[in-house]
Amino acid sequence: MTERPAQRVPNRQLSALIAEAGFSNAGLARRVDQLGLEHGLDLRYDKTSVTRWLRGQQPRGTTPALIAEVFTRRLGRRLSAQDLGLDACAPVYAGLEFAATPEEAVDIASGLWRKDSGSHAELRKIAFTPAGLVVPSRDWLIGRADERVGRGAEQAAARVPEQSRPEHSRHEHSRPEQNRPLPGRASVPRQRQIDRGPGQRVTGGDIAALRSVSELFRTLDHAYGGGHARQALVRYLEHEAEPMLRGTYGETTGRRLFSAAADLTRLAGWTSYDIAAHGLAQRYFVQALRLAQAAGDRPYGAYVLITMSRQAVYLGHGREAVQLARVAQQGVGSGPPPVVQALLHSAEARGHAVLGEVRASTASLVRAERALGAARPGDDVPHWARDYDEAQLADEFGHCHRDLQQYRASAQHAERSLQLRAPSYARSRLFCRVVLATARLGLGELDQACALGAEAAQQASEMRSVRAVEYVRDFERRLEPYRDASAVRGYRDRVAALS
């Protein structure tokens, strides 16, 4: 790695923390290299590198944040690069931090939105790291609620970073007073609608707009895949949600605002996950979790953890998936409505199924089924759990039985899910159809399996969803032992015609 020229001021902050952590120079270098590997980085630091840092040399790129994370894990408290006497940067690691304050949470999340909006190709290459799940989920579980999130006009003005300000307000101070527009009776509202700037007061209508936009993007995601409008969602977060978060608002409005921002941020992570930008999605989920904490919305924080658990299942990290689901359950206790409890238990079941743990998966499915059975039409169900119904539970059963190679049960539940699921959930129906195709294949029903697989491939070709494509490819890998069968040859011909 190329280093900056050595500076003459020894880094006493780093020296003190090395002593507190009980690291040797070689031990610190080794841990930095290991953490780099988790992020797909091939670092080659050694004890000589640490000696140079102690003499005042500044490591480049992502390394300051990696060093800070090594100390965070060792000492059990959040440390930044600045705490170590190192230059701040915009590292690959950025976004996995669980902020100490709501203000810091806004800074981290908005930095992620801006970077994604401007250079998403780079961010899509960031690796998912299972180790990056530990600190955020722990901090959410044991962390205290934020006492205050409200912001007055003076506080908002003091906290607005230069890069967050609209172009017109960055240079406003240079305009002669007589050339500035007068606050006419009609011009002010119109200007607010066209170009919201940080520091403006947030209203109930603003938050209602955030909620409506979230529903719009969620509908597009269900029907057409995460890649269809992901970048538009990110730009909306950058240009609309961030100025609101840096605006002025009281406590009640502030909690509602952070809740809406958490929902949009989780959705940005979900759409990133759907296009296989897994490291980026992980960062969005972590920040959504922190925004939910600022909102004081414990159930939604649990939902974000369940989303993270589902990503872990998809990537084959069953143990982490189970742990995240259990943290979510522990974090909300026995208070949430039955539908939410069903959602939490079914997510744990999926993790156990990936691990091949039949009894544990079955027990979690039974708990989910009982919870959903206890739901009543008049229950106060949060908006994010209203889609969890018998069709979704049957889908969870189908996936779990598939992973446990219990193909007859998988087929029964997948068929039921497809019967119950509304056509608007096109991607979910596609996934379930592939599960059914896999189950039919496992039962030796090759013709039916190939017919179902071809239907799914047709649907995947019409979506912008890497997950949809990967579901189909997984089915095709399972077809390999039967590649000479006429049904498989017919399947391949149908799929080839799609391209």
N, C-alpha and C positions, 0 to 999 in steps of 0.2 A: 504494500500500500504506500502511496506517495504521501509524505508528511509535509507540513508547513515548516518553514525555517524556525529553528529553535528560538524561543524567547528567553529573556534573561531573568524573568521572575519565576521562582520555583512555585509549583502548584501545591500549596500547603493544605488546601481543602481536600484534594485527592489523597494526599499523604495521610491526613487524619482519618479519612474514611477507610483507607486500606488497613490502617492499624485497628480501627473499630471492628471491621469485618474479619480480621484475622487472616487476611490474604497474604500470601507471598506474591512477589511480582510475577513469577511464573504461573502461580495459581490464578491470578486475575486474568492474565493473558489467555490462559487455557479456557476459562469460563466465557470470555468474550468470543473466542473462536467457536465454542460450542453453541452459544446463542446465535451467532451468525449463521451456523449451519441450519438452525431451525427456520431461518428466513431465506434459505437458499443462497447464502453468501459464503464464499470460500475465503476466509480470512486467515492470515498467517502471522499473527502477533506472537511475540515471545517476551521473556523477561526484559530484554533490551528495549523493546517498544515501550513497556511500562516505565522503565527508567527515563526514557525521553519525555514521556508525558509528565512525570514528576518534576522534570527540569523546566517544564513550561511549554513543551511542544504541543500543538493542537492536532489531534487526529481529524481526518477529513470524513466527509460523507456521513454514513449512518452510524459510525463507530461511537461518537459521544452518547447517543441515545442508547446504544447497546450496553455501553459501560454503565450508564445510569440504571438500566434495568437489571444488570447483574447485582448491583448494590441494593436495589429495591427488593429483589428476591431474598438476598442474604439477610438484610437488616429488618425486613418486614415493614418498611415505611416507604412511601413514594418519594423518590429522589429524581431530580431533573439533571440535565447536563450542566446547567448553571450551578447547581448545588455542588457539583464536583469540580468547579472551576474550569469547565470546558465550554467551548463555543456552542451556542445553540445552532441547530440546523433544521432542515426539513427532511427528516430521515424516513427510511422505509418503515421503521418501527412506529413512526408517528401514527396515532389513532388507536393504539392499543392501551393508552393510558386511561385510567379511571380517575377523572379529575377530582381534586380536593374541594373545589367550590363550584357553584353554578356558573360564575363568571369564567372560570378556567374551562368548564365544560363547553361553553359557547365558543371560546377561542379555539379549542381543539376540534370541535365538530365543524365549525365554519371553515377552519383551515383545510379540513378534509374535503368539504364541498368545493371550495375554490380550486384545490389541486386536481380533484377529479374532473371538474368542469373544464379545466384547461389542458390536462395531459392524461386523459383516462387510459390511453394505451400503455403508458408506463405503469400506472397503478394496477392495471389488470394482471400484470405479471408477478405481483407480490405473492409470496407463498403463504398458505394457511399454516398456522403454528398451534398445535394443541396446547403447548405450554402457555400460550397467550390467553387461554381461557381461565386460568387459575386465579390470578389477581383480581380481575374485574368481578367475577362471580363471588369471590370471597368478600371483596369490599362492599358489594351490593348487599350481601347477606348480613354482615355485621356492622355496616356503616350506619351512622346516625342520620336521621332526616335533616335536610337543610332547613335551618331556622327561618331564613329569609331568601326570597328570590326577587322581590319587588325592586324596581329601579326608578329613581327620580331623575329629573332632567339633568342635574349636575353630575350625577353618577354616570348617566348614559354618555354625556359629552366627554367625560374623563376616560371612559373605557373603549371608545371607538378606535380601532387600529386604522392607520392611514389607508391600508389597502382595502378596507371594508367600506370606505366612504364613496358615495357616488361621485363621478367625475366633476359634476358641477359644484359640489360642496367642497371638494378638495381645494379648488382655486377661488372659492367665493371670497376669501379674505382679501384677495388682490383686487376685487372690483371696487371702484369708487361707490360710496354710499348712494349717491344720486342715481347711479345706473342700475341699482338692484330693483327687482320688481316690487311694487307696492302690494301689500296684502289685501287685494280687492275682495269684495264679498263673494264673487263667484270663482276667482282664480285660485284661491287656496285649496278648496276641496278638489278642484280639478287637478291641481298639481300633485296632491297627495295620492290621487288615484293613479296618475301616470308614473310618478317617480318617487317612491317612498325612500326616505333617507333615514339612517340611524338617528335615534334620539326622538323620533316622533312618538306620540302616544298611541298605544295599541288598544283597539276596541274589540268588543264582542263580535262585531262584523268581520274583523280581521281573522279572528280565530275560526269563525264559521267558514270563512273562505278556505283556510288551511284544511279544515276537515273535509270540505267538499272536493278539493283538489286531491286529497288523499284517496277518497272513494273513487274518483275518476281514474287515477293511475292504478288503483287496485283492480278495477274492472278490466282495464286494458291488459294488465299482467295476467289475470286469469284466462283471458280469451286468446291473447296473441303472444304471450311470453315476455320475459323480463327485458329482452333486448329491444322491444318495440319502441318504448318511450323512456328508457332509463335516463338517457342524457337530458331529456327535457325535465325530468323530475329533479335531477341534480342541479340543473340551472335554476329551477324554481326555488329550491332550498337556498341556493346562493343569493339570488336576487330578491326574494320575497321573505323567506323565513328568517334569514340572518338579520336584515334590518329590523324586523320586529323584535327579535331577541335582544337587539342592542337599543331598543326603543325605551319608552317609559311606560310603566305599568305598576299597579298595586299587587298585593300578594295574591288575591283570588284570581285576577286576570293572569298574573304571571304563572301560576300553577297550571292553568288551562293552556296557556301558550306553550309551556315546556312539554305538556302532554301531547299537544298536537305536533310539535316539532319532533318529539320522540317517535310518534307514529310514522311520520314522513321519512325520518332517518332509518327506521327499521325497514320500511318499504324500499328505500334505496339500497339497503343491504340485501334484501330479498331478491330484488331484480339483478343485483350484481352476482349473487349466488346462482341465479338461474342461467347466467351467461358464463359460469365457471370462473368468475373473477373472485376466487375464494378468499384470498388474503384481504382484498378490498372489502368484501362482504363482511368478513370478521370484524374489521375496523368499524364499519357502520353499525354493526350490532352492539359492539362495546359502547359506542357513543350514544346509541339509542337507549341502552341500559342506564347510562348516567343521566341522560335527559329525563328519563322516567323517574329516576330518584329525585331529581330537582322538582318534578311535578308532584311529588308525594303520592305517586300512583303505583303502589306496591303490586297489585295484580298485573298491571301492564309490564312492569319489570320482569315478573315471572314469565309473561308471554314472550318477551324478548329472549329470555334464557331458553325457553322451549324452541324458539326459532334457531338459536345457536345449537341446541341439541339436535335438531333435524339436519342441520348442515353437517354436524359431526357424524351422524348416522350415514348420510350420503357419502361421506369421505372415508367411511369404514372405521371411525374412531368410536367404537361402541362403548368403551369404558368412560370416556369423556362425556358421551351422550347421556349415559345413565346418571353420572354425577351432576350434570347440568339440570336434568329433570328433577333430581332429588333436591338440589338447592332451590329450585323454583317452588317445589312443594313445601319445603321448610320455610321459605320466605313469606308465603301467604297463609300458612297454617290451615285451619279447617274452616275459615271464614268464607271463601269464595263460593259462588253458586255452583250447583252440581255440574253444569255444562263445563265450567272452567276446570273443575276437578277431573272430569272425564278427559279433557284435553291434556292435563298434566300427566295423568296415569298412562294414557296411550303413548305419549312421547317416551316415557320410561320403558314401556314395553318394546318399542322399536329398538332402543339401545340394547336391551337384553337379547332380542332376536338376532341382531348383528353378531353378538358374541356367542350365539348358539345356546343360550341359557333358557331351555325350554320351560322349566318350572317358574322361573322368575318372570319371563315374558308372559306366560299364561296368567299368572297371578295379577300382574299389572293390567292385562286386558280385562280380566274379570272385574277389577276395581273400576276401570273405566266404564264398563258396561253397566254396572250397578249405579254409578254416579249419573250417567246419562238417563238411566231409567227413572231416577228420582227427580229429574227436571220437570218443571211444570210451566205451562204457558205464561203465567204471570210473574215468573222469576225476573229479577232485575239483572239482565245479562249484559256485560260490556259489549260495545260494538264489535270488537275484534274477535269475540267468541260466538257471535250469532250464527256464523256459518258452520259451526261444529254441530253436526246432526247425525242421524243414523247412517247416512251415506258416507260421511267422513269416518265414523267409527268402523263401518264395514270395510272401508279402504284400509284402515290401520290393521285390522284383523288379517286382511288379505296379504298385505306386505309382510307382517310378522310370520304368518304361516309359510309364505314363500321362502323367507330367509331361514326358517327352521326346516325346510324341505318337507313340509306337511301339505302336499299339493292338493289333495282333495278338499281339505278345509279352505285352503287359499282360494281355490276356484269358486267355491260356494260363496264366500264373502265378497270376492271381487265381482261376481255376477250381481249380487245384491246391491253393491255400491253403484254399479253402472245403471241398474234399474232406477235407483233413487236419485242419482246425481243430476242436477239441472244441466242442460246443454251449455249454459254460459260458463261453466267451469271446464272449459275445453282441455286445458293442460292436465288437470287432475284426472279427467276421464281418460286421457291418453295414457297416463301413468298406470291407471288401474287396468286398462286394456292390455298393456304389456305384462302386468302381473298375472292377469288371467291367461294370456298366451303362454307365459312361462309355466304356469300351473298345468295347463293342458299338455304342454310338452313333457313335463315331469310325469304325467299320467299316461304317456305314450300315445296321446291323441294328436299326431303330427299334423294332419290336415287342418284341424281346427286351430291349432297353435299358429300355423303359418298364415292362415286367413286373418286371424286376429292381429298378428304381427304386421302384416301388410297394411291393414287399416291404420294401425298406429304409425307406421312409417309415412303413410300418406299425410296424416295429421301433422307429424313432426316437420315435414317439408314445408308446411304452411305457417309455421311459427318461427319466432326468433328466440329459441330456447335451447341452450346447449344441453340442459338436463333432459329435455325431450329426446334429443338426438342420442344422448348417452344411454337412456333407457332402451331405445331400439337397438343400439349397438350391443348392449349387454345381452339382449335376447338373441341377436345374431351369433354372438360367441357361444351361446348355449346350443345353437343349431349345428355347430361344427361337426359333432359326431355323426350327424345325419346328412352331411353335405351332398351325398350322392343320391338321396331319395328324391323322387319326382316332385313331391310337395315343396321341398326346399329349393329345388331348381326353379320351380314356378314362383316361389317367393322372391328369389333373387331377380328374376326377370321383371317382376312387377316393381320392385324397388329401383332397379336400374332405369326403368322407364320414367321414374320421377325426376331424374336429373337430366 
